[in-house]
Amino acid sequence: MSKDYPYDAKRKVEALIQTLEALTKGDPEQEVQGIALPVLDAVIESVRASLPDDPVVEAVRGIISADQIALGEPVRAADALLVARQLDAAIGPHPIRIG
């Protein structure tokens, strides 16, 4: 196993993607609300901590931020899904183990 690969962040972002896919399937305009907002922010921060120099991760931080959430700006599940998929792409696939 690669010690540099962000396994924890990958698990979190994959779980977020699954949840957001279910939400958007039922209602594409569904908003992420309540307790889900700090969880969304925590997943973003987890990936940011793992990949602090990645330009995509840094851009995401400005799109869905704690400040935006605090101001009551709605976060559509479809937008959050796009962000989660980009975070997943930034992390990349699991490393291939040989042997």
VENKAVEN-V571408 format. One record per backbone hydrogen bond with DSSP energy under -0.5 kcal/mol. NH is the residue of the N-H (numbers start at 1). CO is the residue of the C=O. Records with the same first field share a line. If there is no record, write none. Layout:
NH->CO / CO
This chain:
7->5
10->6
11->7
12->8
13->9
14->10
15->11
16->12
17->13
18->14
19->15
20->16
21->17
22->18
23->19
24->20
25->21
26->22
27->23
30->27
32->75
33->31
36->33
37->34
38->34
39->35
40->36
41->37
42->38
43->39
44->40
45->41
46->42
47->43
48->44
49->45
50->46
51->47
54->51
58->54
59->55
60->56
61->57
62->58 / 59
63->59 / 60
64->60
65->63
69->65
70->66
71->67
72->69
73->68
75->32
76->74
77->30
78->28
80->76
81->77
82->78
83->79
84->80
85->81
86->82
87->83
88->84
89->85
90->86
91->87
92->88
